[in-house]
Every structure is written in structure tokens, then in C-alpha cells.
Amino acid sequence: MPLLKHAKKKQRQDIKKTIEQKKLKTIYKQLIKKVKETPTQEGANAAYKAIDKAAKINMLHDNKAAHLKSDVAKAMAGKTQAPKAKAVTKSKAKAKTKSTAKKSSSKKK
């Protein structure tokens, strides 16, 4: 328990700051979770805003904030785009290169 006047004031400030930071932390975590489940542009914008606010008051490191914003962007890109069919094309391309390699090796003999 603080005895000095400035120590008492500092304790009051710390309690207030802790409460505000806890609110902000729960908000940005909930927004990120919501965007990952159901991606919407409004949700992503709200998540970006909350993450930036937390980084601004040094609650999050700048790199951590960038990482979280990247996760939100990936969730937005992954959920809104149709599944890609590149895997099929790659396997066909590999098959073609193998057959051409066999032909070229047989020509050398």
C-alpha cells in the first residue's frame, strides 16, 4: 500500500490504464476472431483500427501489430476467393516435363 501522495496517484493511474488496456485487448481479439469466422470488409476495417490503436499506445509491438493485420488480410483473401485449381495444372506440367525429358534422353543415345 503506497504511503506517499504521488505513489497513491500512480496506483490510481495504473488501475485505470490496466482496465482500458484490457478492454482494448478483448476488443481486438474478438474482432480478429470474428473476421476469421465470417470475413467482411467492415469487420476487417474495425479489426485494423483496434490493432492500430493498441500499437499506438504501445500495448502491442509494431511487428506484432503487423503480424495480426497480416492474419486478418489472409483471412479476408482466403475466404473471399474461390478455391484455386493450380494443383491440377502443376501436376500436368510435371508430367509433360518428365515425358519431354525422357524423349530428350532417348535422342542422345
Buried (B, 14 or more C-beta within 10 A) or exposed (E): EEEEEEEEEEEEEEEEEEEEBEEBBEBBBEBBEBBBEEBEEEBBEBBBEBBEBBBEEEBBEEEEBEEBBEBBBEBBEEEEEEEEEEEEEEEEEEEEEEEEEEEEEEEEE
